[in-house]
Amino acid sequence: MSVRRVFLPIICLLVAIPSLAQNFDELWATGSAVPDGTCQLVKRPDGQFRFAGALNQGELKIMTTETFQKGVTQFLKPQLVDSYLVNKGLNYVITSDESQPGWVVSFQEDTYRFLVDLTSRKVTGELMLPWNEVFIAGSAFEGGANHVEWNRNGMLPFERDHDNPYVFSWTGELGEFGGVVEPGRFKLEGQMTWGPRELHPYVQDEDLLSSTQMRQGGDDTKWHVYIPGTYHIVVDLFNETFHAELIAGANTYETDGVDGIDGTSDGMPTAVYNMGGVRMPSLQKGLNIVRTADGKVRKIYCK
């Protein structure tokens, strides 16, 4: 009896599995290139980590703990040997071997910056040079926009700090104006046109009074002005920090002599500021500027 053998073709499917973004609570720079031996990286609101500061000539390692702990500490080491910290984006791999080489810093300088992108698993570094100018652009000030578009020629310039070339400031009136597109919104430009240098908040319609960090490039998000008035804004391009202070404003809103705010959830406060525009954790004794969930802004006096 003959046996017939049937051969079935085996089809191998190669499925590309996307790499998942890593999640670290803290990252630290260490090595001979770090002046103080160890420096904690700043975690941005988008979960990435950045460094801005001085480095010496030498080696820089990026690790997950402040001090090396055997079996615990991980290192983000360059995938290739002799990888320079100043680069346009180099891949890293994870290792627990502290003897593995780090990133090469070829000379001493005060203005190093690098970004650890946990999504793409890359480190990008640069020596940052000061910008020549910064402008506020948008519809949150008079002449900044019309009912169709923002006015490129209507941008207003910031003033450079005399002692720090990376710090710029601006003082002026901001608010929500009628008959314009995107009322109350603005962003910052590094030239009097759209890009390539642009500064944005991390989320759309971020309250400028509570905003502390900004980013260059990325999604075209804008700050929002919820309380009209005179503002003083200071930005630090090197450290990517943002600070806005309400100097005067909110004089058009009613004043209530009450102990608090009663009513539905729409009338409950979502943000509380003192008269200097500083955001407070809750209503304070005296006069408060309050924005409620229904979008209204008014003065509240608490006894």
GIMO-V170204 format. One record per residue. N is the residue number from 0. RES is the residue in one letter. SS is DSSP state (alpha for helix, beta for strand, coil for the rest). PHI is phi in radians with two decimals (* if undefined). OMEGA is omega in radians with two decimals (* if undefined). Layout:
# GIMO-V170204
n->N res->RES ss->SS phi->PHI omega->OMEGA
n->N res->RES ss->SS phi->PHI omega->OMEGA
This chain:
# GIMO-V170204
n->0 res->M ss->coil phi->* omega->-3.11
n->1 res->S ss->coil phi->-1.52 omega->3.13
n->2 res->V ss->coil phi->-1.92 omega->3.12
n->3 res->R ss->coil phi->-1.60 omega->-3.14
n->4 res->R ss->coil phi->-1.74 omega->-3.14
n->5 res->V ss->coil phi->-1.91 omega->3.14
n->6 res->F ss->coil phi->-1.80 omega->3.13
n->7 res->L ss->coil phi->-1.71 omega->3.13
n->8 res->P ss->coil phi->-1.16 omega->3.10
n->9 res->I ss->coil phi->-1.78 omega->-3.10
n->10 res->I ss->coil phi->-1.79 omega->3.12
n->11 res->C ss->coil phi->-1.71 omega->3.12
n->12 res->L ss->coil phi->-1.82 omega->3.08
n->13 res->L ss->coil phi->-1.69 omega->-3.09
n->14 res->V ss->coil phi->-1.82 omega->3.12
n->15 res->A ss->coil phi->-1.34 omega->3.12
n->16 res->I ss->coil phi->-1.79 omega->-3.10
n->17 res->P ss->coil phi->-1.13 omega->3.12
n->18 res->S ss->coil phi->-1.29 omega->-3.13
n->19 res->L ss->coil phi->-1.45 omega->3.12
n->20 res->A ss->coil phi->-1.17 omega->3.10
n->21 res->Q ss->coil phi->-1.43 omega->-3.13
n->22 res->N ss->coil phi->-2.37 omega->3.08
n->23 res->F ss->coil phi->-2.07 omega->3.09
n->24 res->D ss->coil phi->-1.35 omega->-3.12
n->25 res->E ss->coil phi->-2.50 omega->2.98
n->26 res->L ss->coil phi->-2.37 omega->-3.09
n->27 res->W ss->beta phi->-2.31 omega->3.02
n->28 res->A ss->beta phi->-1.78 omega->3.13
n->29 res->T ss->beta phi->-2.55 omega->3.13
n->30 res->G ss->coil phi->2.05 omega->-3.08
n->31 res->S ss->coil phi->-1.16 omega->-3.13
n->32 res->A ss->coil phi->-1.44 omega->-3.10
n->33 res->V ss->coil phi->-1.57 omega->-3.02
n->34 res->P ss->coil phi->-0.94 omega->-3.12
n->35 res->D ss->coil phi->-1.68 omega->3.12
n->36 res->G ss->coil phi->1.57 omega->3.14
n->37 res->T ss->beta phi->-2.56 omega->3.14
n->38 res->C ss->beta phi->-2.55 omega->3.13
n->39 res->Q ss->beta phi->-1.39 omega->3.08
n->40 res->L ss->coil phi->-1.40 omega->3.14
n->41 res->V ss->beta phi->-1.51 omega->3.08
n->42 res->K ss->beta phi->-1.51 omega->-3.12
n->43 res->R ss->coil phi->-1.41 omega->3.10
n->44 res->P ss->coil phi->-1.03 omega->3.12
n->45 res->D ss->coil phi->-1.54 omega->3.08
n->46 res->G ss->coil phi->1.58 omega->3.09
n->47 res->Q ss->coil phi->-1.50 omega->-3.09
n->48 res->F ss->beta phi->-2.09 omega->-3.13
n->49 res->R ss->beta phi->-2.36 omega->3.07
n->50 res->F ss->beta phi->-2.29 omega->3.04
n->51 res->A ss->beta phi->-2.53 omega->-3.14
n->52 res->G ss->beta phi->2.88 omega->-3.10
n->53 res->A ss->beta phi->-1.50 omega->3.05
n->54 res->L ss->beta phi->-2.39 omega->3.06
n->55 res->N ss->coil phi->-1.65 omega->2.99
n->56 res->Q ss->coil phi->-1.15 omega->-3.14
n->57 res->G ss->beta phi->2.66 omega->-3.08
n->58 res->E ss->beta phi->-1.96 omega->3.09
n->59 res->L ss->beta phi->-2.13 omega->3.06
n->60 res->K ss->beta phi->-2.04 omega->3.11
n->61 res->I ss->beta phi->-1.97 omega->-3.08
n->62 res->M ss->beta phi->-2.33 omega->-2.99
n->63 res->T ss->coil phi->-1.66 omega->3.09
n->64 res->T ss->coil phi->-2.32 omega->-3.10
n->65 res->E ss->coil phi->-1.18 omega->3.07
n->66 res->T ss->coil phi->-2.18 omega->-3.11
n->67 res->F ss->coil phi->-1.20 omega->3.08
n->68 res->Q ss->coil phi->-2.20 omega->-3.08
n->69 res->K ss->coil phi->-1.03 omega->-3.13
n->70 res->G ss->coil phi->1.47 omega->-3.13
n->71 res->V ss->coil phi->-2.07 omega->-3.07
n->72 res->T ss->coil phi->-1.23 omega->3.03
n->73 res->Q ss->coil phi->-2.03 omega->3.13
n->74 res->F ss->beta phi->-2.03 omega->3.02
n->75 res->L ss->beta phi->-1.68 omega->-3.03
n->76 res->K ss->beta phi->-1.69 omega->3.13
n->77 res->P ss->beta phi->-1.07 omega->-3.14
n->78 res->Q ss->coil phi->-1.19 omega->-3.14
n->79 res->L ss->coil phi->-1.94 omega->3.10
n->80 res->V ss->coil phi->-1.26 omega->3.13
n->81 res->D ss->coil phi->0.97 omega->3.11
n->82 res->S ss->coil phi->-1.56 omega->-3.11
n->83 res->Y ss->beta phi->-1.46 omega->-3.13
n->84 res->L ss->coil phi->-1.14 omega->3.07
n->85 res->V ss->coil phi->-1.39 omega->-3.06
n->86 res->N ss->beta phi->-2.80 omega->-3.13
n->87 res->K ss->beta phi->-1.74 omega->3.11
n->88 res->G ss->beta phi->2.19 omega->-3.14
n->89 res->L ss->beta phi->-2.09 omega->-3.12
n->90 res->N ss->beta phi->-1.23 omega->3.03
n->91 res->Y ss->beta phi->-2.13 omega->3.03
n->92 res->V ss->beta phi->-2.23 omega->-3.11
n->93 res->I ss->beta phi->-1.68 omega->3.08
n->94 res->T ss->beta phi->-2.53 omega->3.03
n->95 res->S ss->coil phi->-1.82 omega->-3.12
n->96 res->D ss->coil phi->-1.54 omega->-3.09
n->97 res->E ss->coil phi->-1.22 omega->-3.14
n->98 res->S ss->coil phi->-1.44 omega->-3.14
n->99 res->Q ss->coil phi->-1.20 omega->-3.10
n->100 res->P ss->coil phi->-1.18 omega->3.11
n->101 res->G ss->coil phi->-1.82 omega->-3.09
n->102 res->W ss->beta phi->-1.65 omega->-3.07
n->103 res->V ss->beta phi->-1.58 omega->3.00
n->104 res->V ss->beta phi->-1.88 omega->-2.92
n->105 res->S ss->coil phi->-1.46 omega->3.10
n->106 res->F ss->coil phi->-2.78 omega->-3.12
n->107 res->Q ss->coil phi->-1.35 omega->3.10
n->108 res->E ss->beta phi->-2.82 omega->-3.08
n->109 res->D ss->beta phi->-1.57 omega->-2.96
n->110 res->T ss->beta phi->-2.08 omega->3.04
n->111 res->Y ss->beta phi->-1.37 omega->2.97
n->112 res->R ss->beta phi->-2.42 omega->2.98
n->113 res->F ss->beta phi->-2.56 omega->-3.09
n->114 res->L ss->beta phi->-2.13 omega->3.02
n->115 res->V ss->beta phi->-1.76 omega->-3.14
n->116 res->D ss->beta phi->-1.66 omega->-3.08
n->117 res->L ss->coil phi->-1.29 omega->3.14
n->118 res->T ss->coil phi->-1.34 omega->3.13
n->119 res->S ss->coil phi->-1.54 omega->-3.10
n->120 res->R ss->coil phi->0.99 omega->3.13
n->121 res->K ss->beta phi->-2.31 omega->2.99
n->122 res->V ss->beta phi->-2.01 omega->3.13
n->123 res->T ss->beta phi->-2.12 omega->-3.09
n->124 res->G ss->beta phi->-2.27 omega->-3.12
n->125 res->E ss->beta phi->-2.72 omega->2.85
n->126 res->L ss->beta phi->-1.79 omega->-3.02
n->127 res->M ss->coil phi->-1.51 omega->3.03
n->128 res->L ss->coil phi->-1.77 omega->3.14
n->129 res->P ss->coil phi->-1.09 omega->3.00
n->130 res->W ss->coil phi->-1.40 omega->3.11
n->131 res->N ss->coil phi->-1.39 omega->-3.04
n->132 res->E ss->coil phi->-2.78 omega->3.06
n->133 res->V ss->coil phi->-2.44 omega->3.14
n->134 res->F ss->beta phi->-2.24 omega->2.96
n->135 res->I ss->beta phi->-1.66 omega->-3.09
n->136 res->A ss->beta phi->-2.30 omega->3.09
n->137 res->G ss->beta phi->2.55 omega->-3.07
n->138 res->S ss->coil phi->-1.92 omega->-3.08
n->139 res->A ss->coil phi->-1.53 omega->3.11
n->140 res->F ss->coil phi->-2.48 omega->-3.09
n->141 res->E ss->coil phi->-1.05 omega->3.09
n->142 res->G ss->coil phi->1.44 omega->-3.11
n->143 res->G ss->coil phi->-1.42 omega->-3.10
n->144 res->A ss->beta phi->-2.79 omega->2.98
n->145 res->N ss->coil phi->-2.16 omega->-3.07
n->146 res->H ss->coil phi->-1.33 omega->-3.10
n->147 res->V ss->coil phi->-1.92 omega->-3.02
n->148 res->E ss->coil phi->-2.73 omega->3.02
n->149 res->W ss->beta phi->-1.30 omega->-3.10
n->150 res->N ss->coil phi->-1.63 omega->-3.14
n->151 res->R ss->alpha phi->-1.08 omega->-3.13
n->152 res->N ss->alpha phi->-1.39 omega->3.14
n->153 res->G ss->alpha phi->-1.66 omega->3.12
n->154 res->M ss->coil phi->-1.04 omega->-3.13
n->155 res->L ss->beta phi->-1.99 omega->-3.04
n->156 res->P ss->beta phi->-1.42 omega->2.95
n->157 res->F ss->coil phi->-1.47 omega->3.08
n->158 res->E ss->beta phi->-1.90 omega->3.13
n->159 res->R ss->beta phi->-1.32 omega->3.08
n->160 res->D ss->coil phi->-1.21 omega->-3.09
n->161 res->H ss->coil phi->-1.22 omega->-3.06
n->162 res->D ss->coil phi->-1.74 omega->-3.11
n->163 res->N ss->coil phi->-2.30 omega->-3.07
n->164 res->P ss->coil phi->-1.21 omega->3.14
n->165 res->Y ss->coil phi->-1.64 omega->-3.08
n->166 res->V ss->beta phi->-1.83 omega->3.12
n->167 res->F ss->beta phi->-2.25 omega->3.13
n->168 res->S ss->beta phi->-2.39 omega->3.14
n->169 res->W ss->beta phi->-2.58 omega->3.08
n->170 res->T ss->beta phi->-2.28 omega->3.14
n->171 res->G ss->beta phi->3.11 omega->-3.09
n->172 res->E ss->beta phi->-1.50 omega->3.08
n->173 res->L ss->beta phi->-2.31 omega->3.11
n->174 res->G ss->coil phi->3.10 omega->3.07
n->175 res->E ss->coil phi->-1.82 omega->-3.10
n->176 res->F ss->coil phi->-1.90 omega->-3.14
n->177 res->G ss->coil phi->-1.36 omega->3.07
n->178 res->G ss->coil phi->1.28 omega->3.14
n->179 res->V ss->coil phi->-2.23 omega->3.06
n->180 res->V ss->coil phi->-1.33 omega->3.11
n->181 res->E ss->coil phi->0.82 omega->-3.07
n->182 res->P ss->coil phi->-1.00 omega->3.07
n->183 res->G ss->coil phi->1.45 omega->-3.09
n->184 res->R ss->beta phi->-1.84 omega->3.04
n->185 res->F ss->beta phi->-2.74 omega->2.99
n->186 res->K ss->beta phi->-2.46 omega->-3.10
n->187 res->L ss->beta phi->-2.08 omega->3.13
n->188 res->E ss->beta phi->-2.05 omega->3.09
n->189 res->G ss->coil phi->-1.64 omega->3.09
n->190 res->Q ss->coil phi->-2.82 omega->-3.07
n->191 res->M ss->coil phi->-1.49 omega->3.04
n->192 res->T ss->coil phi->-2.86 omega->-3.09
n->193 res->W ss->coil phi->-1.52 omega->3.12
n->194 res->G ss->coil phi->1.32 omega->0.11
n->195 res->P ss->coil phi->-1.45 omega->-3.13
n->196 res->R ss->coil phi->-1.64 omega->3.11
n->197 res->E ss->beta phi->-2.38 omega->3.11
n->198 res->L ss->beta phi->-2.08 omega->-3.05
n->199 res->H ss->beta phi->-2.37 omega->2.91
n->200 res->P ss->coil phi->-1.33 omega->-3.10
n->201 res->Y ss->coil phi->-1.39 omega->3.11
n->202 res->V ss->coil phi->-2.29 omega->3.13
n->203 res->Q ss->coil phi->-1.17 omega->3.11
n->204 res->D ss->coil phi->1.05 omega->3.06
n->205 res->E ss->beta phi->-1.16 omega->3.14
n->206 res->D ss->beta phi->-1.13 omega->-3.08
n->207 res->L ss->coil phi->-1.09 omega->-3.12
n->208 res->L ss->coil phi->-1.31 omega->3.13
n->209 res->S ss->coil phi->-1.86 omega->-3.11
n->210 res->S ss->coil phi->-1.33 omega->3.14
n->211 res->T ss->coil phi->-2.21 omega->-3.12
n->212 res->Q ss->beta phi->-2.17 omega->3.11
n->213 res->M ss->coil phi->-2.40 omega->3.14
n->214 res->R ss->beta phi->-2.37 omega->3.07
n->215 res->Q ss->beta phi->-1.70 omega->3.12
n->216 res->G ss->coil phi->1.33 omega->-3.12
n->217 res->G ss->coil phi->1.47 omega->-3.12
n->218 res->D ss->coil phi->-1.05 omega->-3.06
n->219 res->D ss->coil phi->-1.46 omega->3.11
n->220 res->T ss->coil phi->-1.45 omega->-3.10
n->221 res->K ss->coil phi->-2.31 omega->2.97
n->222 res->W ss->beta phi->-1.34 omega->3.12
n->223 res->H ss->beta phi->-2.24 omega->3.10
n->224 res->V ss->coil phi->-1.74 omega->-3.13
n->225 res->Y ss->coil phi->-1.68 omega->3.13
n->226 res->I ss->coil phi->-2.09 omega->-3.14
n->227 res->P ss->coil phi->-1.20 omega->3.11
n->228 res->G ss->beta phi->2.84 omega->3.11
n->229 res->T ss->beta phi->-1.62 omega->-3.07
n->230 res->Y ss->beta phi->-2.06 omega->2.96
n->231 res->H ss->beta phi->-2.09 omega->-3.08
n->232 res->I ss->beta phi->-2.02 omega->3.10
n->233 res->V ss->beta phi->-2.20 omega->3.09
n->234 res->V ss->beta phi->-2.15 omega->3.07
n->235 res->D ss->beta phi->-2.01 omega->-3.06
n->236 res->L ss->coil phi->-1.17 omega->-3.09
n->237 res->F ss->coil phi->-1.20 omega->-3.13
n->238 res->N ss->coil phi->-1.63 omega->3.12
n->239 res->E ss->coil phi->1.00 omega->3.11
n->240 res->T ss->beta phi->-1.92 omega->-3.07
n->241 res->F ss->beta phi->-2.38 omega->3.09
n->242 res->H ss->beta phi->-2.49 omega->3.10
n->243 res->A ss->beta phi->-2.18 omega->-3.14
n->244 res->E ss->beta phi->-2.24 omega->3.06
n->245 res->L ss->beta phi->-1.45 omega->-3.10
n->246 res->I ss->beta phi->-1.40 omega->3.13
n->247 res->A ss->beta phi->-2.68 omega->3.11
n->248 res->G ss->beta phi->2.82 omega->3.13
n->249 res->A ss->coil phi->1.09 omega->-3.12
n->250 res->N ss->coil phi->-1.37 omega->-3.11
n->251 res->T ss->coil phi->-1.56 omega->-3.07
n->252 res->Y ss->coil phi->-1.67 omega->-3.11
n->253 res->E ss->coil phi->-1.22 omega->3.10
n->254 res->T ss->beta phi->-1.97 omega->-3.12
n->255 res->D ss->beta phi->-1.88 omega->3.07
n->256 res->G ss->beta phi->-1.52 omega->-3.05
n->257 res->V ss->coil phi->-2.30 omega->3.10
n->258 res->D ss->coil phi->-1.46 omega->-3.11
n->259 res->G ss->coil phi->-2.97 omega->3.14
n->260 res->I ss->coil phi->-2.03 omega->3.11
n->261 res->D ss->coil phi->-1.88 omega->3.08
n->262 res->G ss->coil phi->2.17 omega->-3.09
n->263 res->T ss->coil phi->-1.34 omega->-3.14
n->264 res->S ss->alpha phi->-1.10 omega->3.12
n->265 res->D ss->alpha phi->-1.16 omega->-3.13
n->266 res->G ss->alpha phi->-1.68 omega->3.14
n->267 res->M ss->coil phi->-1.41 omega->-3.09
n->268 res->P ss->beta phi->-1.22 omega->3.02
n->269 res->T ss->beta phi->-1.83 omega->3.08
n->270 res->A ss->beta phi->-2.69 omega->-3.14
n->271 res->V ss->beta phi->-2.21 omega->3.13
n->272 res->Y ss->beta phi->-2.22 omega->2.97
n->273 res->N ss->coil phi->-1.45 omega->-3.05
n->274 res->M ss->coil phi->-1.25 omega->3.05
n->275 res->G ss->coil phi->-1.59 omega->3.11
n->276 res->G ss->coil phi->1.51 omega->3.13
n->277 res->V ss->coil phi->-1.50 omega->-3.12
n->278 res->R ss->beta phi->-1.24 omega->-3.10
n->279 res->M ss->beta phi->-2.00 omega->-3.12
n->280 res->P ss->coil phi->-1.23 omega->-3.11
n->281 res->S ss->coil phi->-2.82 omega->3.09
n->282 res->L ss->coil phi->-1.08 omega->-3.13
n->283 res->Q ss->coil phi->-1.91 omega->3.07
n->284 res->K ss->coil phi->-1.12 omega->-3.08
n->285 res->G ss->beta phi->1.87 omega->-3.04
n->286 res->L ss->beta phi->-1.57 omega->3.14
n->287 res->N ss->beta phi->-2.17 omega->2.95
n->288 res->I ss->beta phi->-1.78 omega->-2.99
n->289 res->V ss->beta phi->-2.15 omega->2.96
n->290 res->R ss->beta phi->-1.89 omega->-3.10
n->291 res->T ss->beta phi->-1.77 omega->-3.04
n->292 res->A ss->coil phi->-1.13 omega->3.11
n->293 res->D ss->coil phi->-1.47 omega->3.07
n->294 res->G ss->coil phi->1.61 omega->-3.11
n->295 res->K ss->coil phi->-1.48 omega->3.10
n->296 res->V ss->beta phi->-2.18 omega->3.14
n->297 res->R ss->beta phi->-2.68 omega->3.07
n->298 res->K ss->beta phi->-1.55 omega->3.11
n->299 res->I ss->beta phi->-2.21 omega->3.08
n->300 res->Y ss->beta phi->-1.79 omega->3.12
n->301 res->C ss->beta phi->-1.87 omega->-3.11
n->302 res->K ss->coil phi->-1.37 omega->*
